[in-house]
Amino acid sequence: MTEEEARDWVAARWGEAAADRLDALGRMVVQENASQNLIAPSTTSSMWTRHLLDSAQLVPLATPGATRWLDIGTGAGFPGLVVSLLCPGTTLWLVEPRRRRVDFLCRAAAALNLTNVRVEQCKVEALEGNAFDVVTARAVASADELLRLTSHLRHKATRYVLPRGRSGREEVESLRAQWQGLFHVEQSLTDPESTIIVADGVA
């Protein structure tokens, strides 16, 4: 998939205005990357395929009508800020332990006029509050560890949407041996070898 095709995929579903706002987020990330390592420099020229669409493709996999969404280790804003742009009716909790990245997320959310974002500087196991409808995490920890760390933050209908690269199918088999719930793997739009784990009813 090309950069243009990736942008067109988003524009076809959420409109040109949404795609333009994601372009603006991408520019902010590239600019900030000069002062702190948010993304690999080699991926700045493939912002749409590697980061923006890679995040946006999670939205259709989420629970319909979700109002509370937790994104763990948001870093440069992927997928948390992308989701918040595309889902204005959903409140996003962005959990990020690193101070400089938290500062960037706050500045970016303000610049994009995102009123549905809450940035929390902590590790997810220290987060307190009500359970979430959707939990995402991009390149943070193993799926098994993520389920353990968020046991206090889910309810019976919480859905996990976890990009896992090439390890998704193997991780799902491991999860089925250790956890109750419905687990399946979706194919990533941006990489034919990458996968996304979707899990419901985890216990």
C-alpha positions as CSV (number, residue, x, y, z in Angstrom):
1,M,0.0,0.0,0.0
2,T,1.3,3.4,-0.9
3,E,1.1,6.6,1.2
4,E,-1.6,8.0,-1.1
5,E,-3.6,4.8,-0.9
6,A,-3.4,4.8,2.9
7,R,-4.6,8.4,3.1
8,D,-7.4,7.7,0.7
9,W,-8.6,4.7,2.8
10,V,-9.0,7.1,5.8
11,A,-10.6,9.9,3.7
12,A,-13.1,7.5,2.2
13,R,-14.3,6.5,5.7
14,W,-14.0,9.7,7.7
15,G,-13.7,12.5,5.1
16,E,-11.0,14.8,3.8
17,A,-11.1,17.0,6.9
18,A,-10.2,14.1,9.1
19,A,-7.4,13.1,6.8
20,D,-6.1,16.7,6.8
21,R,-6.0,16.7,10.7
22,L,-4.1,13.4,10.6
23,D,-1.7,15.0,8.2
24,A,-1.2,17.8,10.8
25,L,-0.6,15.2,13.5
26,G,2.0,13.5,11.3
27,R,3.8,16.8,10.8
28,M,3.9,17.5,14.5
29,V,5.4,14.1,15.2
30,V,8.1,14.6,12.6
31,Q,8.9,18.0,14.0
32,E,9.1,16.7,17.6
33,N,11.2,13.8,16.4
34,A,14.1,16.2,16.0
35,S,14.2,16.7,19.8
36,Q,13.1,13.3,21.1
37,N,12.9,9.9,19.6
38,L,9.2,9.3,19.0
39,I,9.4,7.1,15.9
40,A,12.2,5.5,14.0
41,P,13.6,8.2,11.6
42,S,13.4,5.7,8.7
43,T,9.6,5.7,9.0
44,T,9.0,9.5,8.7
45,S,8.6,9.2,4.9
46,S,6.0,6.5,5.4
47,M,4.0,8.2,8.1
48,W,0.6,7.1,6.7
49,T,1.3,3.5,6.2
50,R,3.5,2.9,9.2
51,H,1.7,5.1,11.7
52,L,-1.5,6.9,10.7
53,L,-3.4,4.2,8.9
54,D,-1.8,1.5,11.1
55,S,-3.6,3.2,13.9
56,A,-6.8,4.2,12.1
57,Q,-7.5,0.6,11.0
58,L,-8.1,-0.3,14.7
59,V,-11.2,1.8,14.9
60,P,-13.5,-0.5,12.9
61,L,-12.4,-3.4,15.0
62,A,-13.4,-1.7,18.3
63,T,-16.6,-2.2,20.2
64,P,-19.4,-0.3,18.4
65,G,-20.6,2.6,20.6
66,A,-17.6,2.5,22.9
67,T,-17.3,5.6,25.1
68,R,-14.2,4.8,27.2
69,W,-11.0,3.8,25.4
70,L,-7.6,3.1,27.0
71,D,-4.4,3.3,25.0
72,I,-1.3,2.0,26.7
73,G,2.1,3.5,26.0
74,T,0.8,6.0,23.5
75,G,4.2,7.5,22.9
76,A,3.9,9.6,19.7
77,G,0.1,9.4,19.7
78,F,-0.3,6.1,18.0
79,P,-3.0,4.9,18.1
80,G,-4.5,7.1,20.8
81,L,-4.4,10.5,19.2
82,V,-5.5,9.0,15.8
83,V,-8.5,7.3,17.5
84,S,-9.4,10.5,19.3
85,L,-9.5,12.4,16.0
86,L,-11.7,9.8,14.3
87,C,-14.0,9.1,17.3
88,P,-15.0,12.4,18.8
89,G,-17.7,10.7,20.8
90,T,-15.3,8.5,22.6
91,T,-13.1,9.6,25.5
92,L,-9.5,8.4,25.2
93,W,-7.2,7.8,28.1
94,L,-3.6,7.9,26.9
95,V,-1.2,6.2,29.4
96,E,2.4,7.1,29.0
97,P,5.1,7.0,31.7
98,R,7.7,9.2,30.0
99,R,7.4,12.9,30.9
100,R,8.6,14.4,27.6
101,R,6.2,12.2,25.6
102,V,3.4,13.2,27.9
103,D,4.3,16.8,27.3
104,F,4.1,16.2,23.5
105,L,0.8,14.4,23.7
106,C,-0.7,17.3,25.7
107,R,0.6,19.9,23.2
108,A,-0.6,17.9,20.2
109,A,-4.0,17.3,21.7
110,A,-4.4,21.1,22.4
111,A,-3.1,22.0,18.9
112,L,-5.7,19.7,17.3
113,N,-8.5,20.9,19.6
114,L,-9.1,17.5,21.0
115,T,-11.4,17.7,24.0
116,N,-11.9,13.9,24.3
117,V,-8.3,13.1,25.4
118,R,-7.0,12.5,28.9
119,V,-3.2,12.0,29.2
120,E,-2.0,10.1,32.3
121,Q,1.7,10.0,33.2
122,C,1.9,6.6,34.8
123,K,2.3,2.9,34.1
124,V,-1.0,1.2,33.3
125,E,-0.9,-1.0,36.4
126,A,-1.0,2.2,38.5
127,L,-4.0,3.7,36.7
128,E,-7.1,3.9,38.7
129,G,-10.7,4.5,37.7
130,N,-13.6,2.8,36.0
131,A,-13.3,-0.1,33.5
132,F,-12.8,0.6,29.8
133,D,-14.8,-0.5,26.7
134,V,-11.7,-0.8,24.5
135,V,-8.0,-1.4,25.3
136,T,-5.2,-0.9,22.8
137,A,-1.5,-1.0,23.0
138,R,1.0,-0.8,20.1
139,A,4.4,-2.4,20.6
140,V,4.4,-2.2,24.4
141,A,4.4,-5.7,25.8
142,S,3.3,-9.3,25.1
143,A,-0.5,-9.8,24.8
144,D,-0.4,-12.0,27.9
145,E,1.3,-9.3,30.0
146,L,-1.1,-6.7,28.8
147,L,-4.1,-8.8,29.9
148,R,-2.5,-9.2,33.3
149,L,-1.6,-5.6,33.8
150,T,-5.1,-4.4,32.9
151,S,-7.1,-6.9,35.0
152,H,-8.4,-4.1,37.2
153,L,-9.5,-2.0,34.2
154,R,-11.8,-4.3,32.2
155,H,-15.4,-5.3,32.5
156,K,-17.1,-8.3,31.0
157,A,-17.6,-6.6,27.6
158,T,-14.1,-5.0,27.3
159,R,-12.5,-5.6,23.9
160,Y,-8.8,-5.7,23.4
161,V,-7.5,-4.6,20.0
162,L,-3.7,-5.3,19.9
163,P,-1.4,-4.9,16.9
164,R,1.1,-7.7,17.2
165,G,3.2,-7.7,14.1
166,R,4.1,-11.2,12.9
167,S,3.6,-12.9,16.3
168,G,-0.2,-12.6,16.5
169,R,-1.2,-16.1,15.6
170,E,1.3,-17.7,17.9
171,E,0.3,-15.4,20.8
172,V,-3.4,-16.2,20.3
173,E,-2.7,-19.9,20.7
174,S,-0.8,-19.2,23.9
175,L,-3.6,-16.9,25.2
176,R,-6.3,-19.6,24.5
177,A,-4.3,-22.0,26.7
178,Q,-4.1,-19.6,29.6
179,W,-7.2,-17.3,29.4
180,Q,-10.9,-17.6,29.0
181,G,-12.4,-15.5,26.2
182,L,-12.9,-15.2,22.5
183,F,-9.7,-14.6,20.6
184,H,-9.1,-14.1,16.9
185,V,-6.6,-12.5,14.6
186,E,-7.2,-9.8,11.9
187,Q,-4.9,-9.1,9.1
188,S,-3.2,-5.7,9.1
189,L,-4.0,-3.4,6.1
190,T,-0.5,-2.0,6.1
191,D,1.7,-5.1,6.2
192,P,0.7,-8.5,4.8
193,E,2.8,-10.2,7.5
194,S,1.4,-8.2,10.4
195,T,-1.6,-9.1,12.6
196,I,-4.0,-7.6,15.1
197,I,-5.3,-9.6,18.1
198,V,-9.0,-9.0,19.0
199,A,-10.1,-10.4,22.3
200,D,-13.5,-10.3,24.0
201,G,-14.7,-11.6,27.4
202,V,-11.3,-12.0,28.8
203,A,-11.1,-13.7,32.2
